[in-house]
Amino acid sequence: MPGDPKECREHALHCTEMAQRTRNPEHKKTLNDLAQTWLSLATELERSRAVLETYPEPSPGRVTTRPERHH
């Protein structure tokens, strides 16, 4: 699965550090918002990985179908 939560958190930290250094209030808000977005992405990636780990990988060449419904 693409995406690395650790890398997302590093980007968030970088945004936070830049926000602390800027004097422009608009830039500060934008950078803090970006940091929050990176943190949210990290959390979503971790949740997605946890869900995917609960399902086995399909075997190569195996076709998965829906179970038949009997009326």
N, CA, C and O of each residue as an XYZ file, in Angstrom:
284
protein
N       0.850     -1.177      0.000
C       0.000      0.000      0.000
C       0.896      1.240      0.000
O       1.830      1.339      0.796
N       0.609      2.170     -0.886
C       1.426      3.387     -0.905
C       1.178      4.247      0.325
O       0.110      4.193      0.935
N       2.164      5.025      0.671
C       2.018      5.932      1.805
C       2.670      5.376      3.049
O       2.556      4.190      3.356
N       3.347      6.242      3.750
C       4.041      5.847      4.963
C       3.635      6.805      6.078
O       3.959      7.990      6.007
N       2.934      6.324      7.105
C       2.510      7.200      8.194
C       3.671      7.950      8.848
O       3.523      9.111      9.231
N       4.819      7.295      8.974
C       5.979      7.956      9.581
C       6.403      9.156      8.731
O       6.711     10.222      9.265
N       6.417      8.980      7.428
C       6.783     10.066      6.524
C       5.760     11.211      6.616
O       6.136     12.383      6.582
N       4.500     10.876      6.729
C       3.461     11.899      6.876
C       3.678     12.708      8.148
O       3.526     13.930      8.146
N       4.031     12.030      9.224
C       4.288     12.734     10.488
C       5.527     13.626     10.392
O       5.580     14.688     11.013
N       6.517     13.198      9.617
C       7.698     14.036      9.405
C       7.319     15.314      8.643
O       7.802     16.400      8.964
N       6.459     15.173      7.641
C       5.980     16.353      6.898
C       5.202     17.285      7.835
O       5.341     18.506      7.766
N       4.395     16.701      8.699
C       3.619     17.509      9.651
C       4.550     18.294     10.571
O       4.324     19.474     10.836
N       5.585     17.637     11.049
C       6.542     18.301     11.918
C       7.240     19.454     11.186
O       7.427     20.536     11.743
N       7.613     19.207      9.953
C       8.264     20.244      9.151
C       7.329     21.447      8.977
O       7.766     22.590      9.107
N       6.064     21.202      8.687
C       5.094     22.291      8.547
C       4.955     23.068      9.852
O       4.899     24.298      9.849
N       4.901     22.345     10.962
C       4.781     22.985     12.270
C       6.004     23.857     12.571
O       5.877     24.970     13.080
N       7.165     23.341     12.254
C       8.389     24.116     12.482
C       8.403     25.390     11.638
O       8.787     26.455     12.122
N       7.984     25.278     10.381
C       7.933     26.460      9.521
C       6.893     27.453     10.032
O       7.115     28.663      9.982
N       5.769     26.955     10.520
C       4.715     27.830     11.049
C       5.230     28.619     12.251
O       4.878     29.785     12.435
N       6.059     27.981     13.061
C       6.609     28.663     14.241
C       7.593     29.769     13.857
O       7.768     30.740     14.593
N       8.229     29.611     12.698
C       9.229     30.603     12.279
C       8.632     31.782     11.515
O       9.230     32.857     11.489
N       7.477     31.606     10.901
C       6.929     32.685     10.074
C       6.235     33.730     10.929
O       5.696     33.435     11.996
N       6.262     34.942     10.439
C       5.580     36.041     11.134
C       4.252     36.363     10.469
O       3.420     37.071     11.036
N       4.061     35.849      9.283
C       2.831     36.121      8.538
C       1.703     35.238      9.083
O       1.797     34.012      9.020
N       0.637     35.849      9.619
C      -0.454     35.050     10.215
C      -1.144     34.119      9.215
O      -1.555     33.016      9.578
N      -1.273     34.551      7.973
C      -1.910     33.686      6.954
C      -1.038     32.469      6.670
O      -1.534     31.347      6.566
N       0.261     32.702      6.546
C       1.173     31.576      6.307
C       1.185     30.626      7.501
O       1.197     29.406      7.333
N       1.181     31.187      8.692
C       1.167     30.376      9.911
C      -0.065     29.468      9.934
O       0.034     28.275     10.223
N      -1.235     30.056      9.622
C      -2.467     29.262      9.610
C      -2.412     28.172      8.540
O      -2.778     27.024      8.792
N      -1.952     28.540      7.350
C      -1.862     27.566      6.262
C      -0.933     26.417      6.631
O      -1.262     25.252      6.407
N       0.214     26.738      7.188
C       1.167     25.694      7.571
C       0.632     24.820      8.699
O       0.832     23.606      8.685
N      -0.041     25.417      9.670
C      -0.651     24.616     10.739
C      -1.767     23.736     10.202
O      -1.930     22.600     10.647
N      -2.539     24.248      9.247
C      -3.582     23.435      8.606
C      -2.960     22.268      7.841
O      -3.457     21.143      7.894
N      -1.869     22.548      7.132
C      -1.178     21.475      6.409
C      -0.650     20.415      7.374
O      -0.733     19.219      7.092
N      -0.117     20.846      8.492
C       0.373     19.890      9.485
C      -0.764     18.983      9.954
O      -0.585     17.771     10.075
N      -1.922     19.566     10.216
C      -3.080     18.767     10.643
C      -3.500     17.793      9.549
O      -3.872     16.655      9.834
N      -3.440     18.238      8.307
C      -3.793     17.359      7.191
C      -2.825     16.187      7.105
O      -3.248     15.049      6.905
N      -1.527     16.454      7.255
C      -0.541     15.372      7.234
C      -0.780     14.382      8.375
O      -0.662     13.172      8.181
N      -1.113     14.888      9.555
C      -1.382     13.997     10.690
C      -2.631     13.155     10.451
O      -2.666     11.974     10.799
N      -3.651     13.764      9.859
C      -4.876     13.017      9.537
C      -4.584     11.924      8.521
O      -5.085     10.806      8.638
N      -3.774     12.251      7.527
C      -3.407     11.253      6.523
C      -2.655     10.094      7.162
O      -2.908      8.936      6.829
N      -1.741     10.387      8.070
C      -1.001      9.328      8.761
C      -1.957      8.401      9.507
O      -1.809      7.179      9.461
N      -2.923      8.978     10.184
C      -3.906      8.181     10.934
C      -4.742      7.321      9.987
O      -4.979      6.144     10.258
N      -5.182      7.906      8.887
C      -5.992      7.147      7.914
C      -5.188      6.009      7.290
O      -5.720      4.920      7.076
N      -3.927      6.253      7.001
C      -3.085      5.182      6.454
C      -2.939      4.037      7.451
O      -2.986      2.867      7.070
N      -2.765      4.370      8.713
C      -2.654      3.328      9.738
C      -3.950      2.545      9.862
O      -3.924      1.320      9.982
N      -5.066      3.227      9.836
C      -6.368      2.531      9.903
C      -6.567      1.628      8.694
O      -7.024      0.493      8.829
N      -6.224      2.129      7.519
C      -6.381      1.330      6.297
C      -5.517      0.083      6.348
O      -5.958     -1.007      5.983
N      -4.288      0.250      6.800
C      -3.398     -0.910      6.916
C      -3.952     -1.937      7.891
O      -3.883     -3.140      7.641
N      -4.499     -1.462      8.995
C      -5.061     -2.383      9.994
C      -6.223     -3.174      9.401
O      -6.355     -4.374      9.644
N      -7.056     -2.500      8.629
C      -8.189     -3.188      7.995
C      -7.683     -4.196      6.972
O      -8.139     -5.339      6.946
N      -6.740     -3.776      6.127
C      -6.224     -4.678      5.096
C      -5.531     -5.892      5.686
O      -5.562     -6.970      5.093
N      -4.905     -5.735      6.845
C      -4.216     -6.855      7.473
C      -5.185     -7.903      8.011
O      -4.772     -9.030      8.286
N      -6.452     -7.561      8.167
C      -7.426     -8.531      8.665
C      -7.938     -9.452      7.556
O      -8.572    -10.471      7.830
N      -7.661     -9.087      6.305
C      -8.113     -9.900      5.179
C      -6.917    -10.583      4.538
O      -5.882     -9.954      4.321
N      -7.056    -11.877      4.234
C      -5.938    -12.576      3.588
C      -5.762    -12.105      2.142
O      -6.713    -11.685      1.484
N      -4.526    -12.188      1.676
C      -4.238    -11.875      0.279
C      -4.862    -12.975     -0.584
O      -4.763    -14.155     -0.246
N      -5.508    -12.597     -1.699
C      -6.034    -13.645     -2.584
C      -4.879    -14.402     -3.249
O      -3.828    -13.831     -3.542
N      -5.098    -15.671     -3.473
C      -4.077    -16.484     -4.136
C      -3.964    -16.038     -5.586
O      -4.962    -15.644     -6.191
N      -2.757    -16.094     -6.154
C      -2.612    -15.726     -7.571
C      -3.480    -16.613     -8.448
O      -3.513    -17.831     -8.271
N      -4.168    -16.012     -9.376
C      -5.016    -16.762    -10.292
C      -6.374    -17.118     -9.720
O      -7.228    -17.638    -10.438
N      -6.587    -16.851     -8.452
C      -7.871    -17.183     -7.822
C      -8.852    -16.050     -8.077
O      -8.555    -14.882     -7.825
N     -10.009    -16.410     -8.574
C     -11.050    -15.426     -8.833
C     -12.005    -15.439     -7.657
O     -12.509    -16.489     -7.258
N     -12.244    -14.274     -7.115
C     -13.183    -14.199     -6.002
C     -14.525    -13.731     -6.529
O     -14.603    -12.816     -7.349
N     -15.563    -14.363     -6.055
C     -16.919    -13.991     -6.465
C     -17.767    -13.820     -5.226
O     -17.408    -14.249     -4.129
N     -18.882    -13.191     -5.431
C     -19.821    -13.060     -4.330
C     -20.523    -14.396     -4.081
O     -20.747    -15.161     -5.019
N     -20.865    -14.677     -2.842
C     -21.621    -15.909     -2.582
C     -22.987    -15.822     -3.254
O     -23.590    -14.753     -3.359
N     -23.447    -16.974     -3.700
C     -24.767    -17.006     -4.328
C     -25.848    -16.803     -3.288
O     -25.751    -17.285     -2.159
N     -26.871    -16.085     -3.686
C     -28.011    -15.865     -2.779
C     -29.115    -16.814     -3.200
O     -29.505    -16.875     -4.366
N     -29.596    -17.540     -2.234
C     -30.713    -18.471     -2.478
C     -31.993    -17.840     -1.986
O     -32.042    -17.299     -0.882
N     -33.021    -17.905     -2.794
C     -34.304    -17.294     -2.432
C     -35.200    -18.289     -1.788
O     -36.325    -17.957     -1.415
